[in-house]
Every structure is written in C-alpha cells, then in structure tokens.
Amino acid sequence: MMLAAASALGVMAVATDAKAERIENQTAVFAALDKVTARISPLNAALNATEPFGALKVTARACYSRGPTEAPKTTAFVEVDEVLLDGSMRRIFSGWMFAESPGLNAIEHPVFDLWLTECANPVRSAVSQRGAPAGQAGQQGESEPAPRRRVRR
C-alpha cells in the first residue's frame, strides 16, 4: 500500500515538472488598423528595428512563442512612439503584448490601433531546443517516418 502511494506521488511529481519551452523569434508580426480608412495592414517588425506605420514608429524588443504541440502563448515586448506635428517623438506605449489577449495592450491612439498576431523566424527550431543537435533536426524531416507497429493487448 505504501509502495503504491509512493509510486503515485512519484508520477505526480514527474507530471508537474513538465513545462513548455519558449521559442525566441526574430520578427514580431502585428496587425495595424488605420481607423480613418478602416484598413488593416500586416506589420512585420524585426527585433530592435523600428518600423513606421502612419505617425507611429513600432520597435519590437523581444518576441516569444511556443511549439506547435504546446498551448499557444505568443508574447512580445514592444515600444511605440508617435511622431508629433512638430517632428518630436512621444512614447505612447512600452510593454508586453499578448497575441491571445489583444485587448490587454494599452495603445490608446485616436487614429491607429496595433495588436500582436504572431512571432516569426525562430532563432532555432523547437526540435533543436529539446536537445537534438541542429544538424540532425533537418535530417529527421527529410527521411520517411518509420512504419507504425501494431500492438495487441
């Protein structure tokens, strides 16, 4: 009885140790809305590069996502500046955006809306993050999958 309880606790301890690995990406992809023309445009911002959208200048500092087998969680740290009529710039947003909750971003602008949709161009693939050497990751995709074995019970 004690052994069964101990093994059950061991299984529970192993199950709680599993956690999703985050994938670092090189590009943050936004949907940008011009409220005057009602036009939504994709905006691809490479990390630490400033991309203009109307009177806004968007700079993505970090962009993280999860692998395709994990629950989605895409986050990006973004800085948004507004170019004023006199040419000066004013920071209107600096913080984290979440693709799964676009209403949480705090960009309050009368003409433009901006929200994170995804991250692109991963630094390394999810397979190589799990511990497989990067050279083998490409070889696994090229070979045909092994046939499935049938198990009788």
Secondary structure as GFF3:
##gff-version 3
##sequence-region A 1 153
A	DSSP	alpha_helix	2	17	.	.	.	ID=ss1
A	DSSP	beta_strand	22	34	.	.	.	ID=ss2
A	DSSP	beta_strand	39	46	.	.	.	ID=ss3
A	DSSP	beta_strand	50	53	.	.	.	ID=ss4
A	DSSP	beta_strand	56	66	.	.	.	ID=ss5
A	DSSP	beta_strand	75	83	.	.	.	ID=ss6
A	DSSP	beta_strand	89	98	.	.	.	ID=ss7
A	DSSP	three_ten_helix	102	104	.	.	.	ID=ss8
A	DSSP	beta_strand	112	122	.	.	.	ID=ss9
A	DSSP	alpha_helix	126	129	.	.	.	ID=ss10
A	DSSP	alpha_helix	134	142	.	.	.	ID=ss11
###
